[in-house]
Amino acid sequence: MSDFETGEDTVETGTLPLDAWHRAQGARMVEFAGYHMPIQYEGIIAEHLWTRENAGLFDVSHMGQLTVSGAGAAEALEKLMPGDFSALGEGRMRYSLLLDEDGGILDDLMVTNTGEHLALVVNGACKWEDIGFLREHLPDDITLTHHEDQALVALQGPKAVDALSRLVPMAADLKFMQSGPADWDGVPLYISRSGYTGEDGYEISVPADAAEKFAEALVAMDEVKPIGLGARDSLRLEAGLPLYGHDLTTASDPVTSGLTFAISKRRRTEGGFYGAERILDLLANGGPTRRVGLALEGRMAAREGARVFAGEREIGTVTSGGFSPTLEHPIAMAQVDAAHSETGTALEVEQRGKRLPATVVKMPFVPPKYVR
C-alpha cells in the first residue's frame, strides 16, 4: 500500500493480487479506482488490435465480488433493481442497475444465479458505496458477503475460447451470459462467458493466492497477451458500453441512458423497484435527453465534458470519447437533447476551442461477437 493526497484526506492506494506480476510483465502502472493498475504494456492501439484478433488477458480484480444469500434474496434485490431475478435460472446472469430512491443510477452491475446464492460484480470505483447501500437497504436476514480473497480476470477476444478451454474444457460449452464452477489443477474457479469489450470471452473468479499461477498459464499460450486498462476502455467504447462515473452517474436514469433492456418485462408491469414511478413514466412518455453515439471527422478525439452543439445551440455533453483503432476515426458517446438524437443528425463538438463535425450514429460502433 502507498499513500496519495486528495485534498484534506490521505487515501491509501491498494495493491491487487497480480500487482508484482504486472510489473514483471513490463506494465506501466497508474492509480485507478483506488488501486495500482496496469494502463498499458506495449501500447494501447497494439493491445486493442491484439484483443480484436487474438485473446487479451485483463486484470479486473479491483471490481467488487459480492454474494447475496438467504431466503428471499432475489425478491430483496428486486426492490433495489429493475431486474427479474426471481426467474433467473441457475448458471444465468443479467446486466442490471442499482438505483437510488429517485431512480438515479448508483452503479451498473452483473447479477448471476450460481445455484447457491446470487453473485454480484460491481464497479471498483464505487464498490464500497454499493456495499454500504446494500447493507443499509437489504433486510437483516439477507447475508451480503464481500469476497476480497478472490481475484477477477477477463480473457477477451475471438481466441479466448481456444486458450481457456485447454485449461478448463467446460468453458467451451458456455454461451454468452452463462456461467458455472470449474476446477483447474485443483484450483476452484467460477467462469462466466461475459465481459465488457464486445468480444467473445470470459470473466474468471480465481482465489487471490492462485491468480499469478493462473495468469502465467494463460499468457504461456501463443494467442494470449496481458492487456492494460487503456485498451479495455477503447474496446468498451467501440462496443457502445457505458462506463460508470462517466457515461452513467446518479443523475442518470435507465431510460435516457439507453438501458431500458435492463428493465425486465415483468418489472415494467409490476414496478416495485426504487424509482419505478419516475422510470416507468419515462418509459411511457420518453425523456428529455438520450445517450447517443457520435462519429467524428478528422483525427482529434472529443473527450469527456466537451460541449455538443446543433448550430449555435448547445444541446449536450460528451460523456466519453476517443480514437477508435478499429474504425480509424474518433468516436464518442454523448447525452444530448432528444430532439437531436436521431441517427444521421449532424452536430458539432467543441474541443480545445475548435468545432469538430460529428454525426449521430447507431451503437455499438463495432458489432459485438458474442457467442449465443
C-alpha positions as a LaTeX table, in Angstrom:
\begin{tabular}{lrrr}
\hline
Residue & $x$ (\AA) & $y$ (\AA) & $z$ (\AA) \\
\hline
Met1 & 0.00 & 0.00 & 0.00 \\
Ser2 & 1.12 & 3.57 & $-0.64$ \\
Asp3 & $-0.46$ & 6.91 & 0.10 \\
Phe4 & $-1.67$ & 9.75 & $-2.08$ \\
Glu5 & $-3.26$ & 13.03 & $-1.09$ \\
Thr6 & $-6.80$ & 14.01 & $-2.05$ \\
Gly7 & $-7.45$ & 17.41 & $-0.55$ \\
Glu8 & $-7.72$ & 17.09 & 3.21 \\
Asp9 & $-7.62$ & 13.30 & 3.39 \\
Thr10 & $-4.86$ & 10.79 & 2.86 \\
Val11 & $-6.13$ & 7.78 & 0.95 \\
Glu12 & $-4.26$ & 4.53 & 0.67 \\
Thr13 & $-3.80$ & 3.10 & $-2.81$ \\
Gly14 & $-4.48$ & $-0.64$ & $-2.79$ \\
Thr15 & $-2.31$ & $-3.37$ & $-4.23$ \\
Leu16 & $-4.08$ & $-6.12$ & $-6.19$ \\
Pro17 & $-3.01$ & $-9.80$ & $-6.19$ \\
Leu18 & $-1.38$ & $-9.53$ & $-9.62$ \\
Asp19 & 0.49 & $-6.25$ & $-8.92$ \\
Ala20 & 4.01 & $-7.75$ & $-8.93$ \\
Trp21 & 3.14 & $-9.89$ & $-11.94$ \\
His22 & 2.04 & $-6.85$ & $-13.97$ \\
Arg23 & 5.28 & $-5.04$ & $-13.14$ \\
Ala24 & 7.33 & $-8.09$ & $-14.11$ \\
Gln25 & 5.48 & $-8.12$ & $-17.46$ \\
Gly26 & 6.57 & $-4.52$ & $-18.09$ \\
Ala27 & 3.28 & $-2.79$ & $-17.36$ \\
Arg28 & 3.06 & 0.96 & $-16.82$ \\
Met29 & 1.07 & 1.27 & $-13.61$ \\
Val30 & $-1.36$ & 4.04 & $-12.69$ \\
Glu31 & $-3.74$ & 4.72 & $-9.81$ \\
Phe32 & $-7.30$ & 3.83 & $-10.78$ \\
Ala33 & $-10.33$ & 3.24 & $-8.57$ \\
Gly34 & $-8.09$ & 3.24 & $-5.51$ \\
Tyr35 & $-5.61$ & 0.63 & $-6.79$ \\
His36 & $-2.37$ & 0.46 & $-8.71$ \\
Met37 & $-3.47$ & $-0.86$ & $-12.11$ \\
Pro38 & $-1.73$ & $-1.60$ & $-15.43$ \\
Ile39 & $-2.65$ & 1.06 & $-18.01$ \\
Gln40 & $-0.64$ & $-0.49$ & $-20.86$ \\
Tyr41 & 2.22 & $-2.83$ & $-21.73$ \\
Glu42 & 3.33 & $-2.32$ & $-25.34$ \\
Gly43 & 0.83 & 0.39 & $-26.29$ \\
Ile44 & $-2.93$ & 0.91 & $-26.26$ \\
Ile45 & $-3.52$ & 0.59 & $-30.02$ \\
Ala46 & $-1.38$ & $-2.55$ & $-30.35$ \\
Glu47 & $-3.12$ & $-4.14$ & $-27.34$ \\
His48 & $-6.55$ & $-3.13$ & $-28.66$ \\
Leu49 & $-5.92$ & $-4.69$ & $-32.07$ \\
Trp50 & $-4.37$ & $-7.80$ & $-30.50$ \\
Thr51 & $-7.54$ & $-8.38$ & $-28.49$ \\
Arg52 & $-9.72$ & $-7.94$ & $-31.59$ \\
Glu53 & $-7.75$ & $-10.69$ & $-33.37$ \\
Asn54 & $-6.49$ & $-12.95$ & $-30.58$ \\
Ala55 & $-7.07$ & $-13.02$ & $-26.80$ \\
Gly56 & $-6.27$ & $-10.34$ & $-24.23$ \\
Leu57 & $-5.90$ & $-11.01$ & $-20.51$ \\
Phe58 & $-7.25$ & $-8.17$ & $-18.36$ \\
Asp59 & $-6.96$ & $-7.82$ & $-14.59$ \\
Val60 & $-10.29$ & $-6.56$ & $-13.23$ \\
Ser61 & $-9.67$ & $-7.55$ & $-9.61$ \\
His62 & $-10.46$ & $-4.00$ & $-8.49$ \\
Met63 & $-14.13$ & $-4.77$ & $-9.11$ \\
Gly64 & $-16.22$ & $-5.93$ & $-6.18$ \\
Gln65 & $-17.27$ & $-9.58$ & $-6.00$ \\
Leu66 & $-20.29$ & $-9.89$ & $-3.70$ \\
Thr67 & $-22.80$ & $-12.60$ & $-2.88$ \\
Val68 & $-26.32$ & $-12.14$ & $-1.55$ \\
Ser69 & $-27.84$ & $-15.17$ & 0.18 \\
Gly70 & $-30.77$ & $-16.18$ & 2.33 \\
Ala71 & $-34.45$ & $-16.90$ & 1.76 \\
Gly72 & $-35.97$ & $-14.14$ & $-0.35$ \\
Ala73 & $-32.63$ & $-12.79$ & $-1.61$ \\
Ala74 & $-33.91$ & $-12.36$ & $-5.17$ \\
Glu75 & $-37.02$ & $-10.52$ & $-4.03$ \\
Ala76 & $-34.94$ & $-8.28$ & $-1.76$ \\
Leu77 & $-32.68$ & $-7.28$ & $-4.66$ \\
Glu78 & $-35.73$ & $-6.66$ & $-6.85$ \\
Lys79 & $-36.75$ & $-3.82$ & $-4.55$ \\
Leu80 & $-33.49$ & $-2.04$ & $-5.40$ \\
Met81 & $-33.03$ & $-3.04$ & $-9.05$ \\
Pro82 & $-35.36$ & $-3.45$ & $-12.07$ \\
Gly83 & $-34.27$ & $-6.99$ & $-13.00$ \\
Asp84 & $-36.39$ & $-10.16$ & $-12.76$ \\
Phe85 & $-34.03$ & $-12.12$ & $-10.52$ \\
Ser86 & $-36.73$ & $-14.48$ & $-9.22$ \\
Ala87 & $-36.89$ & $-16.03$ & $-12.71$ \\
Leu88 & $-33.12$ & $-16.13$ & $-13.25$ \\
Gly89 & $-32.12$ & $-19.74$ & $-13.86$ \\
Glu90 & $-29.09$ & $-21.39$ & $-12.30$ \\
Gly91 & $-25.93$ & $-20.50$ & $-14.18$ \\
Arg92 & $-27.58$ & $-17.49$ & $-15.87$ \\
Met93 & $-26.65$ & $-13.87$ & $-15.47$ \\
Arg94 & $-28.18$ & $-10.46$ & $-16.12$ \\
Tyr95 & $-26.93$ & $-6.91$ & $-16.54$ \\
Ser96 & $-28.73$ & $-4.69$ & $-14.04$ \\
Leu97 & $-28.70$ & $-1.31$ & $-12.35$ \\
Leu98 & $-28.53$ & $-0.40$ & $-8.68$ \\
Leu99 & $-30.95$ & 2.50 & $-8.24$ \\
Asp100 & $-31.50$ & 5.12 & $-5.58$ \\
Glu101 & $-34.98$ & 6.02 & $-4.36$ \\
Asp102 & $-35.44$ & 8.52 & $-7.21$ \\
Gly103 & $-34.35$ & 6.05 & $-9.90$ \\
Gly104 & $-30.85$ & 7.55 & $-10.24$ \\
Ile105 & $-28.19$ & 5.02 & $-11.19$ \\
Leu106 & $-25.85$ & 4.21 & $-8.29$ \\
Asp107 & $-23.97$ & 1.58 & $-10.31$ \\
Asp108 & $-24.33$ & $-0.86$ & $-13.18$ \\
Leu109 & $-23.51$ & $-4.45$ & $-12.35$ \\
Met110 & $-23.87$ & $-8.12$ & $-13.25$ \\
Val111 & $-26.14$ & $-10.46$ & $-11.27$ \\
Thr112 & $-25.63$ & $-14.25$ & $-11.52$ \\
Asn113 & $-27.62$ & $-17.12$ & $-10.06$ \\
Thr114 & $-24.90$ & $-19.58$ & $-9.00$ \\
Gly115 & $-27.44$ & $-22.02$ & $-7.58$ \\
Glu116 & $-26.22$ & $-21.33$ & $-4.03$ \\
His117 & $-26.69$ & $-17.57$ & $-3.98$ \\
Leu118 & $-26.88$ & $-14.50$ & $-6.19$ \\
Ala119 & $-23.45$ & $-13.20$ & $-7.15$ \\
Leu120 & $-22.90$ & $-9.53$ & $-7.95$ \\
Val121 & $-19.90$ & $-7.98$ & $-9.72$ \\
Val122 & $-19.88$ & $-4.22$ & $-9.13$ \\
Asn123 & $-17.62$ & $-1.42$ & $-10.36$ \\
Gly124 & $-14.38$ & $-0.92$ & $-8.47$ \\
Ala125 & $-14.72$ & 2.85 & $-8.21$ \\
Cys126 & $-17.98$ & 2.67 & $-6.23$ \\
Lys127 & $-17.92$ & $-0.80$ & $-4.67$ \\
Trp128 & $-17.61$ & 0.49 & $-1.11$ \\
Glu129 & $-20.59$ & 2.81 & $-1.62$ \\
Asp130 & $-22.52$ & $-0.12$ & $-3.14$ \\
Ile131 & $-21.70$ & $-2.35$ & $-0.18$ \\
Gly132 & $-22.82$ & 0.34 & 2.26 \\
Phe133 & $-26.05$ & 0.93 & 0.35 \\
Leu134 & $-26.86$ & $-2.78$ & 0.11 \\
Arg135 & $-26.14$ & $-3.38$ & 3.79 \\
Glu136 & $-28.40$ & $-0.47$ & 4.71 \\
His137 & $-31.29$ & $-1.44$ & 2.43 \\
Leu138 & $-31.30$ & $-5.26$ & 2.41 \\
Pro139 & $-33.32$ & $-6.99$ & 5.16 \\
Asp140 & $-31.39$ & $-8.16$ & 8.21 \\
Asp141 & $-31.96$ & $-11.84$ & 7.38 \\
Ile142 & $-30.25$ & $-11.46$ & 3.97 \\
Thr143 & $-26.49$ & $-12.03$ & 4.07 \\
Leu144 & $-24.18$ & $-9.84$ & 1.99 \\
Thr145 & $-20.61$ & $-11.12$ & 1.62 \\
His146 & $-17.69$ & $-9.29$ & 0.01 \\
His147 & $-15.19$ & $-11.79$ & $-1.40$ \\
Glu148 & $-11.97$ & $-9.82$ & $-1.01$ \\
Asp149 & $-9.93$ & $-13.02$ & $-1.20$ \\
Gln150 & $-10.86$ & $-13.56$ & $-4.86$ \\
Ala151 & $-9.12$ & $-12.09$ & $-7.92$ \\
Leu152 & $-11.04$ & $-11.49$ & $-11.15$ \\
Val153 & $-9.52$ & $-11.69$ & $-14.63$ \\
Ala154 & $-11.12$ & $-11.34$ & $-18.05$ \\
Leu155 & $-9.94$ & $-13.20$ & $-21.14$ \\
Gln156 & $-11.40$ & $-11.44$ & $-24.17$ \\
Gly157 & $-11.13$ & $-11.93$ & $-27.91$ \\
Pro158 & $-12.01$ & $-14.47$ & $-30.63$ \\
Lys159 & $-9.32$ & $-16.93$ & $-29.48$ \\
Ala160 & $-10.25$ & $-16.76$ & $-25.79$ \\
Val161 & $-12.31$ & $-19.92$ & $-26.12$ \\
Asp162 & $-9.38$ & $-21.85$ & $-27.60$ \\
Ala163 & $-6.99$ & $-20.75$ & $-24.86$ \\
Leu164 & $-9.25$ & $-21.15$ & $-21.83$ \\
Ser165 & $-10.78$ & $-24.46$ & $-22.89$ \\
Arg166 & $-7.28$ & $-26.00$ & $-22.98$ \\
Leu167 & $-7.09$ & $-25.36$ & $-19.24$ \\
Val168 & $-10.79$ & $-25.75$ & $-18.44$ \\
Pro169 & $-12.73$ & $-27.72$ & $-21.10$ \\
Met170 & $-16.15$ & $-26.72$ & $-19.75$ \\
Ala171 & $-15.53$ & $-23.14$ & $-20.88$ \\
Ala172 & $-16.26$ & $-24.09$ & $-24.49$ \\
Asp173 & $-19.76$ & $-25.30$ & $-23.54$ \\
Leu174 & $-20.85$ & $-21.97$ & $-22.07$ \\
Lys175 & $-22.80$ & $-19.46$ & $-24.17$ \\
Phe176 & $-22.96$ & $-15.70$ & $-23.71$ \\
Met177 & $-24.22$ & $-14.79$ & $-20.21$ \\
Gln178 & $-23.92$ & $-18.34$ & $-18.91$ \\
Ser179 & $-21.65$ & $-19.35$ & $-16.05$ \\
Gly180 & $-20.56$ & $-22.19$ & $-13.82$ \\
Pro181 & $-17.96$ & $-23.55$ & $-11.41$ \\
Ala182 & $-14.83$ & $-25.28$ & $-12.66$ \\
Asp183 & $-11.64$ & $-26.84$ & $-11.38$ \\
Trp184 & $-8.18$ & $-26.08$ & $-12.77$ \\
Asp185 & $-5.27$ & $-28.07$ & $-11.36$ \\
Gly186 & $-7.03$ & $-28.26$ & $-8.01$ \\
Val187 & $-7.91$ & $-24.53$ & $-8.00$ \\
Pro188 & $-11.64$ & $-23.74$ & $-7.79$ \\
Leu189 & $-12.76$ & $-21.24$ & $-10.45$ \\
Tyr190 & $-16.07$ & $-19.62$ & $-11.29$ \\
Ile191 & $-16.31$ & $-18.83$ & $-15.01$ \\
Ser192 & $-18.82$ & $-16.72$ & $-16.92$ \\
Arg193 & $-18.89$ & $-16.18$ & $-20.67$ \\
Ser194 & $-19.13$ & $-12.43$ & $-20.46$ \\
Gly195 & $-17.01$ & $-9.30$ & $-20.44$ \\
Tyr196 & $-17.10$ & $-5.64$ & $-21.31$ \\
Thr197 & $-15.24$ & $-5.38$ & $-24.62$ \\
Gly198 & $-17.85$ & $-6.51$ & $-27.15$ \\
Glu199 & $-15.69$ & $-9.54$ & $-27.91$ \\
Asp200 & $-16.43$ & $-13.14$ & $-27.10$ \\
Gly201 & $-14.68$ & $-14.07$ & $-23.89$ \\
Tyr202 & $-14.80$ & $-14.87$ & $-20.22$ \\
Glu203 & $-14.54$ & $-13.46$ & $-16.74$ \\
Ile204 & $-12.92$ & $-15.84$ & $-14.27$ \\
Ser205 & $-13.02$ & $-15.56$ & $-10.49$ \\
Val206 & $-9.91$ & $-17.22$ & $-9.03$ \\
Pro207 & $-8.57$ & $-17.35$ & $-5.46$ \\
Ala208 & $-6.11$ & $-14.49$ & $-4.99$ \\
Asp209 & $-3.29$ & $-16.81$ & $-3.96$ \\
Ala210 & $-3.61$ & $-18.74$ & $-7.25$ \\
Ala211 & $-4.09$ & $-15.72$ & $-9.55$ \\
Glu212 & $-0.45$ & $-15.40$ & $-10.62$ \\
Lys213 & $-0.14$ & $-19.11$ & $-11.44$ \\
Phe214 & $-3.35$ & $-18.92$ & $-13.48$ \\
Ala215 & $-2.26$ & $-15.77$ & $-15.34$ \\
Glu216 & 1.10 & $-17.41$ & $-16.16$ \\
Ala217 & $-0.68$ & $-20.45$ & $-17.56$ \\
Leu218 & $-2.77$ & $-18.25$ & $-19.86$ \\
Val219 & $-0.02$ & $-15.97$ & $-21.20$ \\
Ala220 & 2.14 & $-19.03$ & $-21.87$ \\
Met221 & $-0.17$ & $-19.67$ & $-24.83$ \\
Asp222 & 0.71 & $-18.03$ & $-28.15$ \\
Glu223 & $-2.69$ & $-16.36$ & $-28.57$ \\
Val224 & $-2.75$ & $-14.63$ & $-25.14$ \\
Lys225 & $-1.10$ & $-11.38$ & $-24.07$ \\
Pro226 & $-1.68$ & $-9.21$ & $-20.98$ \\
Ile227 & $-3.67$ & $-6.08$ & $-21.85$ \\
Gly228 & $-4.00$ & $-2.84$ & $-19.88$ \\
Leu229 & $-6.86$ & $-0.59$ & $-18.86$ \\
Gly230 & $-6.24$ & 1.76 & $-21.80$ \\
Ala231 & $-7.25$ & $-0.83$ & $-24.38$ \\
Arg232 & $-10.09$ & $-2.03$ & $-22.19$ \\
Asp233 & $-11.54$ & 1.48 & $-22.35$ \\
Ser234 & $-11.18$ & 1.82 & $-26.14$ \\
Leu235 & $-12.71$ & $-1.63$ & $-26.67$ \\
Arg236 & $-15.73$ & $-0.94$ & $-24.47$ \\
Leu237 & $-16.21$ & 2.43 & $-26.18$ \\
Glu238 & $-16.28$ & 0.76 & $-29.62$ \\
Ala239 & $-18.81$ & $-1.71$ & $-28.16$ \\
Gly240 & $-21.05$ & 1.19 & $-27.08$ \\
Leu241 & $-20.90$ & 0.10 & $-23.45$ \\
Pro242 & $-21.28$ & 2.89 & $-20.87$ \\
Leu243 & $-18.71$ & 3.35 & $-18.11$ \\
Tyr244 & $-20.00$ & 4.19 & $-14.65$ \\
Gly245 & $-18.75$ & 7.53 & $-13.35$ \\
His246 & $-18.51$ & 8.85 & $-16.91$ \\
Asp247 & $-21.47$ & 7.84 & $-19.11$ \\
Leu248 & $-23.57$ & 6.94 & $-16.07$ \\
Thr249 & $-23.91$ & 8.78 & $-12.75$ \\
Thr250 & $-26.53$ & 9.27 & $-10.06$ \\
Ala251 & $-28.01$ & 11.96 & $-12.36$ \\
Ser252 & $-28.62$ & 9.25 & $-14.99$ \\
Asp253 & $-31.66$ & 7.04 & $-15.32$ \\
Pro254 & $-32.14$ & 3.78 & $-17.24$ \\
Val255 & $-34.36$ & 5.30 & $-19.94$ \\
Thr256 & $-32.45$ & 8.37 & $-21.11$ \\
Ser257 & $-29.22$ & 6.36 & $-20.77$ \\
Gly258 & $-30.49$ & 3.82 & $-23.31$ \\
Leu259 & $-30.52$ & 0.93 & $-20.85$ \\
Thr260 & $-34.20$ & 0.01 & $-20.93$ \\
Phe261 & $-33.25$ & $-3.60$ & $-21.74$ \\
Ala262 & $-32.19$ & $-3.86$ & $-18.08$ \\
Ile263 & $-35.83$ & $-3.36$ & $-17.01$ \\
Ser264 & $-37.38$ & $-6.82$ & $-17.20$ \\
Lys265 & $-40.81$ & $-7.30$ & $-18.78$ \\
Arg266 & $-42.49$ & $-8.29$ & $-15.51$ \\
Arg267 & $-40.98$ & $-5.32$ & $-13.71$ \\
Arg268 & $-42.32$ & $-2.92$ & $-16.36$ \\
Thr269 & $-45.80$ & $-4.14$ & $-15.47$ \\
Glu270 & $-45.47$ & $-4.57$ & $-11.74$ \\
Gly271 & $-42.94$ & $-1.86$ & $-10.86$ \\
Gly272 & $-41.94$ & $-2.20$ & $-7.22$ \\
Phe273 & $-38.28$ & $-1.16$ & $-7.60$ \\
Tyr274 & $-36.61$ & 2.04 & $-6.46$ \\
Gly275 & $-37.60$ & 4.95 & $-8.66$ \\
Ala276 & $-40.20$ & 2.86 & $-10.51$ \\
Glu277 & $-42.82$ & 5.60 & $-10.75$ \\
Arg278 & $-40.42$ & 8.02 & $-12.43$ \\
Ile279 & $-38.75$ & 5.40 & $-14.63$ \\
Leu280 & $-41.99$ & 3.85 & $-15.87$ \\
Asp281 & $-43.25$ & 7.34 & $-16.73$ \\
Leu282 & $-40.09$ & 7.97 & $-18.75$ \\
Leu283 & $-40.62$ & 4.62 & $-20.48$ \\
Ala284 & $-44.17$ & 5.59 & $-21.43$ \\
Asn285 & $-43.56$ & 9.19 & $-22.41$ \\
Gly286 & $-39.87$ & 9.45 & $-23.28$ \\
Gly287 & $-37.21$ & 11.57 & $-21.64$ \\
Pro288 & $-35.74$ & 14.98 & $-22.44$ \\
Thr289 & $-32.31$ & 13.60 & $-23.41$ \\
Arg290 & $-30.76$ & 10.44 & $-24.85$ \\
Arg291 & $-27.35$ & 8.78 & $-24.81$ \\
Val292 & $-26.13$ & 8.65 & $-28.40$ \\
Gly293 & $-23.09$ & 7.60 & $-30.36$ \\
Leu294 & $-21.13$ & 10.18 & $-32.36$ \\
Ala295 & $-18.77$ & 9.57 & $-35.28$ \\
Leu296 & $-16.31$ & 12.43 & $-35.70$ \\
Glu297 & $-14.34$ & 13.53 & $-38.71$ \\
Gly298 & $-10.57$ & 14.12 & $-38.68$ \\
Arg299 & $-8.13$ & 12.75 & $-36.10$ \\
Met300 & $-8.81$ & 14.87 & $-32.99$ \\
Ala301 & $-10.80$ & 12.96 & $-30.37$ \\
Ala302 & $-13.59$ & 14.51 & $-28.34$ \\
Arg303 & $-13.11$ & 14.00 & $-24.61$ \\
Glu304 & $-15.46$ & 13.77 & $-21.65$ \\
Gly305 & $-17.05$ & 17.11 & $-20.87$ \\
Ala306 & $-16.81$ & 18.52 & $-24.40$ \\
Arg307 & $-19.89$ & 20.54 & $-25.34$ \\
Val308 & $-22.13$ & 19.40 & $-28.19$ \\
Phe309 & $-23.82$ & 21.92 & $-30.50$ \\
Ala310 & $-26.58$ & 21.96 & $-33.09$ \\
Gly311 & $-25.71$ & 25.15 & $-34.94$ \\
Glu312 & $-25.18$ & 27.73 & $-32.19$ \\
Arg313 & $-27.41$ & 25.94 & $-29.70$ \\
Glu314 & $-25.68$ & 23.85 & $-27.03$ \\
Ile315 & $-27.63$ & 20.59 & $-26.85$ \\
Gly316 & $-25.49$ & 18.17 & $-24.88$ \\
Thr317 & $-22.18$ & 16.93 & $-23.47$ \\
Val318 & $-19.72$ & 14.23 & $-24.43$ \\
Thr319 & $-19.57$ & 11.59 & $-21.68$ \\
Ser320 & $-16.65$ & 9.59 & $-23.08$ \\
Gly321 & $-14.70$ & 9.62 & $-26.30$ \\
Gly322 & $-11.51$ & 8.59 & $-28.01$ \\
Phe323 & $-9.90$ & 7.42 & $-31.21$ \\
Ser324 & $-11.22$ & 4.10 & $-32.50$ \\
Pro325 & $-8.31$ & 1.84 & $-33.50$ \\
Thr326 & $-10.71$ & $-0.45$ & $-35.39$ \\
Leu327 & $-12.59$ & 2.26 & $-37.32$ \\
Glu328 & $-9.59$ & 4.61 & $-37.57$ \\
His329 & $-11.55$ & 7.75 & $-36.67$ \\
Pro330 & $-12.70$ & 9.37 & $-33.40$ \\
Ile331 & $-15.90$ & 8.20 & $-31.74$ \\
Ala332 & $-17.76$ & 9.38 & $-28.65$ \\
Met333 & $-20.82$ & 8.90 & $-26.51$ \\
Ala334 & $-22.84$ & 11.97 & $-25.55$ \\
Gln335 & $-26.01$ & 12.85 & $-23.69$ \\
Val336 & $-27.98$ & 15.18 & $-25.97$ \\
Asp337 & $-31.46$ & 16.66 & $-26.30$ \\
Ala338 & $-33.88$ & 14.02 & $-27.57$ \\
Ala339 & $-34.83$ & 16.31 & $-30.47$ \\
His340 & $-31.27$ & 15.99 & $-31.83$ \\
Ser341 & $-30.73$ & 12.29 & $-31.18$ \\
Glu342 & $-31.89$ & 10.70 & $-34.43$ \\
Thr343 & $-29.35$ & 8.69 & $-36.40$ \\
Gly344 & $-27.78$ & 10.83 & $-39.11$ \\
Thr345 & $-28.21$ & 14.15 & $-37.28$ \\
Ala346 & $-25.28$ & 16.49 & $-38.00$ \\
Leu347 & $-23.82$ & 18.11 & $-34.86$ \\
Glu348 & $-20.58$ & 19.73 & $-33.73$ \\
Val349 & $-18.38$ & 19.03 & $-30.72$ \\
Glu350 & $-16.25$ & 21.78 & $-29.20$ \\
Gln351 & $-12.79$ & 20.51 & $-28.27$ \\
Arg352 & $-9.82$ & 22.75 & $-27.45$ \\
Gly353 & $-11.69$ & 25.73 & $-28.85$ \\
Lys354 & $-12.38$ & 24.04 & $-32.19$ \\
Arg355 & $-15.70$ & 22.85 & $-33.56$ \\
Leu356 & $-15.40$ & 19.24 & $-34.78$ \\
Pro357 & $-18.05$ & 17.92 & $-37.19$ \\
Ala358 & $-19.91$ & 14.92 & $-35.74$ \\
Thr359 & $-22.80$ & 12.72 & $-36.83$ \\
Val360 & $-25.19$ & 10.74 & $-34.62$ \\
Val361 & $-24.69$ & 7.02 & $-35.35$ \\
Lys362 & $-26.11$ & 3.79 & $-34.03$ \\
Met363 & $-24.26$ & 1.94 & $-31.31$ \\
Pro364 & $-22.38$ & $-0.33$ & $-30.96$ \\
Phe365 & $-19.80$ & 1.33 & $-33.18$ \\
Val366 & $-18.23$ & $-2.10$ & $-33.79$ \\
Pro367 & $-20.63$ & $-5.09$ & $-33.89$ \\
Pro368 & $-20.29$ & $-7.46$ & $-30.90$ \\
Lys369 & $-19.04$ & $-11.03$ & $-31.35$ \\
Tyr370 & $-20.91$ & $-12.72$ & $-28.52$ \\
Val371 & $-21.48$ & $-16.48$ & $-28.86$ \\
Arg372 & $-25.14$ & $-17.06$ & $-28.15$ \\
\hline
\end{tabular}
